[in-house]
Amino acid sequence: MNLAGIVTMLVQLVVAAIPFILHQDWAILLITGVGSILAITMGMLPQWRAERLPTRQKSGKNIALTSGNGARDIMVILGAHECLDLEELSAAESPRSPRPWEKFVNPSGGSNTSDSLNIENGVQCMPTAGLWSKSPSMCWLLLLITVGGLEADTWYLLAVGAIGMFQNAIIAAIDRSPETRDVPLRFLECILTKKVMDGLMDLEDAYSEHGSFGGHLLHEFFPGKLREDEKSWWNGDRKKYETARMKEKENRGLPRGIEEAHDNRTGWDELVQDVSENDALKQSMGNAARLRS
């Protein structure tokens, strides 16, 4: 339970206590108190953690996230063994399966196996499991019957419910830092390009030590046949594609590999010379064509 939940419950209890202070009607206060206790009890069920959190809590996977088909924005998360397994989180298993319970620490100090967790036929069997799941349901039913029998001061109960609904809506919509979601993100950089292919190539060059990020995303954005210069670039012969990109560097920017080469003065002069020679050759051919005409 967080601080906002505690403050909201206290406000609800204060509102519910008004009829008792005014004319000793304790029904609203009783219903609010019992409802708060039942809500806390339902939230403490271990099945919530087993179902909502992935088994692997310290994942080292590298994940690429997009906002859907046709989206050109990609968020690449480098796994550092400090966050949830996002791939497993997208397809969480049922708490009736033994695997989600492996994330819990065994109080006896043993390993979290099916035997130590007392799992029979894929269902986690705790001595209090039936009590925890069935008793609150019966209490909620009795509480609902009690609310239906109220004849006075029902506006206070409506105000208590409205406060709870507003708190839930605010908590659901409020922005949270990645750390509070067990995904501690640290911003590295933003690779921005005019063309998707240029962006994938820059990504490939920028983080080649972590794997072929651009290569894995290539077929997601370009499932068809590549052009010859693009195919050559991904096969290792980058000169033709990057020479063409250098000629449009005002619009497309410098290739990431060329930027790094420029920082080290390695290969930069050679590529600039190639571009200059090609431009000079085209200019001379244009002059010769004008002379012939």
N, C-alpha and C positions, 0 to 999 in steps of 0.2 A: 504494500500500500504506500502511495506517495503522499506528500504533504498536502497537495490539492484535495485528495480524497478525504483526508482527516478533517481539513477545514470545512469542506462541504458537509460532512456528517455533523459536525458541531453546529453549523448554521441551521441545518434541518432540525436538529434536536431543540435548538433555541426557539425556532418557529413553532415546533410541535408543543413546546412547553407553555406557550401563551394561553391556550384554553385552561390549562391546569392552574396558572397563576391567577387568571381572571375569575373563574368560577369552579375550580377543583374538578375539571373534566380531564381525567388522565388517559382516556381512550386513544387520543391522537398521539400522545407521547409514547404510549405503550406500543402502538402499531409501528411508529417510526423507529423506535429502539429495536424491536424484534426484527423488522425488515433490514435494518443496518447490520445486525448480527448475522442474519441469514445470507446477506450479500457477501459479507466477509468470509463466511464459511464456504460458500460456493466457490469463491475465488481462490481458496486455499486447496482445492482439490488437486492432487498431483497429476491428474490426467491432463490438465491444461498445459503444464510444462512439457509433458511427454509428447503431446500432439503438436504444439506450436513451435517448439525449438528443435532444430536438427540434432542428430546424434553427435556429429562432429562439431565441437564448439571452437576449436582452434585450427581453422582450415588454412592451408597454404596454397589453395588453388588460385589460378589467374582466371578471372571472369570478365567477359565483355557483355555489357548491358546496353540494349537499345530500347526505344520507346515503342517499337512495333514495326510492322512491314512498311518499307518505303522510307523509314526514318534515316536521316543522315547524321544524327548525333550518336556517338558511341562513348560510353563510359567504361574504361578499362580499369579493373581493380587488380592490383598486384597482391597476391596472397602473401602474408607475412606471418602465418600461424598465430594470428591474433584476433580473428573475426569468425563469424558463423559461416558455415558452408552454404552459400547462397543457392547452389545447384540442388542440394538436398532440401533446402528450405522451400523451394518451389514445388516440390512433390513430397510433402511430409507424409510419413506413414501413420497408420491408425494406432492409437494407444493399445488396441487389442493385440498388436504385434509385439513380440518380445524385444525387438531391436530399439525402439524409442526409449526403453527403460534403461538401456545400457549407459546412458549419460549420467545417471544418478550415482552418487557415491554410496557404496554398500556400508551400512552402519557397522557391520561385523568385521569390516576390514578386508573381506575377501574380494574376489573378482566378481564383476557384474555379469554373471552368466544366467541362463534360464533357470538353473537350479537355485542359485543364490537369491534370485528375485522372486522365486516361488511362482513360476509361470506354468500354467497348465493349459494345453491345447490353444496356445497363442493368446491367452487372456491372463493379465496380471492379477494375481489373487492376493489381496491383502485382507487381514482379519477385519479391518474397519471399512473395506471398500464398499460393501453393501450398505453399511450404516451411513457413511458419508454421502452416498449418492441418493439413497431413498428417503432418509429422514428429512433433509431440507426440502425435498419435493412435497412431502406431506405437510410440513410446516408452512410452506408457501400457500398450499391449498387452504389450510385453516386460517391463515392470515387474510386471504382473499374473501373467505366467508365472513370474517369479522368486519372487514372494510365494507362489505355489502350491507351489513346490519347497522351501520352508523346513521344517525338521524340528526345530529347537531355538530356544528363546527367542522363541517366537511371542507370548507374553503381553506382551512389551515392544512388539511391533508393534501389538497390540490396544490397548494403553494410548496409543500415539501416535495411532492413529485416533480413539480416544474423546476425547482432548484436542482434536483438530481439529473433531470434531462438536459438542462443547460450545461451542467458540469460535464456530462458525457459528450455532448456535442463539441464543447471547447477542447476537451482533452483529445478527441479524435481529430480535430482540425489543426491543432497547434503544431508549429514547427519544432522539431527536436534535433539535437545534434546527433551525428552518426554514432558517437560513443554511447549514447543512451540506448541505442538499438543493437549494441554489441557488434557494430561494424565500424571500428575506429579508422576513419579515412583521413589521409593526409594529402592535400593537393600537391601534385608535382608540376604539371604544366598542361596547357591547352594547345593542341595541334589544330590549327585552323587553315584550311586550304579551299581554293575555289572548286577544285574537282575532287570527287571521291577517291579516284585512283591515286591522285597525288597524296591525299591524306593517308591512305593505306601504306603507301611506299614510305612516307615520312615516319609513320608509326613503326614500320618494320626496321628502319634504320635506327630510330631513337632507342628502342628497347630490344635490340637483337640479343643482348646477353641474357634476357629473361625468356627467350623463345621467339617463335615466329608468329607474332601477334597479327601482323598484316596478312601473312600467308593464310592463317586460319580464317580471317574475315573476308578474304578475297572472294571465295565462292559464295559467300552469303550475299554480297552486293553485286557480284558479276558471275551469275551462274552460267552465262553463255560463253561464246568463244571470244577470246581476247585478241586484240590487234597484235601485229607482229612485234612492234617495238615494246609493247607491254609484256608480251610473252617472253621476249628476250631479257627484259629487265628482271623478271622473276626467276629466270634461269641463270642469272648472274652477269649477263652482258648489259650493263646499265648505260653505256655511253650514248647510244642513239636516242633513247627516251629523254635522258637528262640534258642532252644537247638541245633537243627540241624545246624542252621546258625552260632552259636558260634563255632562249630567244623571247620567251613570254614572261620573263621573271617579274616585270612590272605588275602583271595581273595574277600570275600563278605563284609567285614567290620562288625563292631558291630551294632546290631539293635539300632535304635534311642531310644527306650524305655529303653534298657539296658544301653546306654550311660548316660541317665538322672539318671537312678537308680545308676550307678556307681558314678556319681557326688554326690549323696545323700547317698551313701553306703546303699541303701535300695534294697534288693532283689538280689544284685550283688553276694554276697558270696554264697547265696543259689543256684543260677544258675550255678556258677563256680563249686560248689561242685557236683551238678547233672552231669555236663559234665565230671568231673574227675572220678566220680563213674562209669559212663557208659564206659569210656575209660579203667578204671581198670578192669571192668567186662569183656569187650571184650578181653583184654590182657590175663586175667586168663583163659578164655575159649579157646583162641588160644593155650596157653601153654598146657592145658589139652588135646586138640586135638593132639598136636604134641607128647605128651607122649603116647597116645593111639596108634598112628601110629608107 
